[in-house]
Amino acid sequence: MQFEDFWYVVALSTQLKPKTVLQRTVLEEWLVIFRGENGQPVALRDRCLHRNTRLSGGKVHQGQLQCPYHGWQYAPTGQVTNVPAEGEQFAANSNRCAKAYDTCEQDGYVYVRLRGGLETQPFAMPHFQTPGWETVRVINRFANNVTNCAENFIDIPHTVSVHPGIFRTARQQQLAMTVTRHQGSVTATYRNETNNLGWSRWFLNPQGHEICHRDSFHMPNVTSVEYTMGPHRRCFITSQSIPETENSTLVYTDVTFNYGIWNKLAKPLVRWTAQRIIDQDLGALGVQGDAIAKYGTHFHHTPADTIHIFVESIRDAIATGKDPRTLPDQSADITFWV
């Protein structure tokens, strides 16, 4: 198993219009993304075979991509179908074929897989376009790696320092969690949470009932945060962290919620709040990335970091060519304070 075996978001479906050409980077690989004549997404290596320019500067003509330098034309398979300088002497040649990658569309996202040796599926986004639910979708680039981004998104202790007031406030409130590693996923179920939700507690949980809160990580790059505070007080925050380079991660985040009759009215506020929180995390993870670049990665874990240790074990397994689903199931009960 390798990171290249998995599906990675490269665009919103709405971004990839019929004649649009997108430039993307996934796992250091340069990609050019466009739609073929049948409307299906296409992903080729972003390099012309002729003089090595980038194809992403080109144009789509009848579902084929034309290089901006000398006009070589590429079919969705990567096969060169026209070389203007050769005129009538042009003949198709199987050696003239750009590298093409598997693509698919799901839940309003366009996905690419760099290697097709393992049967995998994109992560299903919770309640996307389900009646009674709304989704806010935001995109942000973090100057850090996927592991540190994913860990941040499911980390409670940092919220009182990085998001004071807007998300949580330091109260030294005792919380309990059960963390489980199973089949390439990590799940943390929390107990004793009530109304420490920052300024939004008056709307999300005005009666101060105990919150059903679960965080999860799904190999190799997806985190999902689930809050349930009543039949019409439910929210999922799902982030897909796309590895561009070692220190650049493009994160697609869905906030999908069911607030009953308040859904439409709440949507602008949900978007503003989500982006405000992410902006604060962008700063924190950027500073961490700088420190890691200078001093390397060496963490001093606390019991509250057990969820991170499990995540790291899964990502480390993939990095060494192993299948994390073969790791033994593991569970721990943790108490911590926020």
Secondary structure, DSSP 8 states (H G I E B T S, - for coil): --GGGSEEEEEETTT--TT--EEEEETTEEEEEEE-TTS-EEEEES--TTT---GGGSEEETTEEE-TTT--EE-TTSBEEE-GGGGGG----TTSB--EEEEEEETTEEEEES--SS-------TTTT-TT-EEEEEEEEESS-HHHHHHHHT-STTHHHHSBTTTB-----EEEEEEEEETTEEEEEEES--S-SGGGHHHH-TT----EEEEEEETTTEEEEEEESSTT-EEEEEEEEEEEETTEEEEEEEEEEE-GGGHHHHHHHHHHHHHHHHHHHHHHHHHHHHHHHHH-------GGGHHHHHHHHHHHHHHTT--GGGS--EEEEEEEE-
